[in-house]
Amino acid sequence: MKKILRYLLSLLFFGVPLLSPATALGASMPQVTVDCHAHGEGPLLTCDVTVKDANRRAISDADITLKAHMPSMPMAHSVKPIKAATVDQNGLYRATLQLQMPGIWAVEVDVRGPVRERVISRIDTEVGPTKTTEQMKHKHH
């Protein structure tokens, strides 16, 4: 019941759910983690994405696409989708996005293949390298 309430409240306050409907109802979901760090001019944003199935087995043959936009200015500052490269057989993928300016960005990660998922992570490029602390499950496909 608590998960369902959190799901509904996240829709009300954030416009996107923090949990997918299936997670709120207790279904097994793939595990997608996003770890991004900003560096260089622009800045560049390098993101590592780890994908595991509902049984926590690594998925190394998925199609991973990342894109980003500034929530405060979504029509003015956005980054076109880029495909992530497979790094290893442990479900690790990597992509580097060229951002237009420092600040708070929403990075959207789409996973397609053996598992399907969409995760949106809020990244503040001005605080330095950090693990993403706010990941919102956008929707389960």
N, C-alpha and C positions, 0 to 999 in steps of 0.2 A: 504494500500500500504506500509506503514511504517513497519508493521509486516512482510510482505513478504520480504522486503529488509533486515530486521534484521535476518530473517531466512537464507537467502542466504549468508549474510556476516558471520554468525556464522559457517556455513558449510565451508566457505573458510578459516577462521582464526583458528577455533578450531577443525575442523574435525568432530564435532558433532553439531547438531543444538541446539541453546538455546531455540528454540520453535519447537514444532512438526509441521509438515505440516498442520495438521488440525487446530491447534491454529493460525498459520499464516494466514489461510484462514477464521478465525473467528468462527470455530465450537466450540460447548460447549465441554469442556474437564473436566475430573475428576481433583480434586485438591489433590495433594500429597505433603506434606511438610516433610522435614527431619531435625531433630535437633540432632546433635551428640556431645558428649563430651568424651575426653580422660581421663583415670585415671589408676592408678596402673602400674604394670610392664608390659613391652611389647611394647607399652601400650595396655590396653584394650580400645575399642571404643564402648560406649553404644549409640545406636541410637534410638530415638523415631520417629516413622513414623505415620503421621495422614493422613487418606484417607477419602475424601468426593466425592460424585458424582457431576455431572455437576450442580445440583440444590443445592449444598452445604449441602446435608444430609450426616450424618456420615455413613460410610460403616464398619461394624464390622465383616463381614464374608468373608473377602478377604484372599487370600494366599499371604503373603508378604515374599520375599526372598531378602537378602542382601549379597553382596560380595564386595570385595575391592581389589584395586591394586595401586601400586605407579606409577603414570604416567611417572616418570623419569626412572623407572626400571620395566616395566610391566612383563617381563619374569622372573625376579628374585624374586620379592616380590609381592605375591598375596595371598588373603585369599579365601578359598573355600566358596561356598554359604552356608548360614545359614538361617533357617526359623525364622521369627519373631513371638513372642507370642502376642496374643490379651491381652491388658491391661484392656480395659473397652469397654463399648458399644458406646462410643463417637468417634469410628474410630481410636483409639490409639493403636499402636503396638510397641513392643520393642524387640531389639536384641542386643547382645554384641559380637563384633568381637575381636579376639585375633590378634593384629597386630604384625609384626615381628620387627618393629623399629619405632621410632618417625619420623615425617616428613609430607609431603603432600601426601594425599591419595585420590583416587577417589572411592567413595562409590556408587555402583550401586544398586538401589532398583527396584525390579520387583514386580508389583502388578497384580494379576490375580484373577478372580472371577466375581462379578457383574460388576466391571469396570476393565479395563486393561490399564496399563501405565508402563513406565520405566523412572526413574529419575536418573541422575548421579549428585552427589554432591561432590564438592571439599572441603576437610577437611584438615586443618593444625593442627596436634596434638600438635605442640610445642607452640601454642598461648593460650592454655588453653580452658576452656569451652566457646564455642561460638555457636550461632545459625548459621547454614549454610547460607552464603551470596550468594554463586554462585550455583544455581541449574540449570542444563541443562536438558531439556526434550530430552531424547534420541530418542525415537520413540513411536508412538501410535500404539497399536495393534488392 
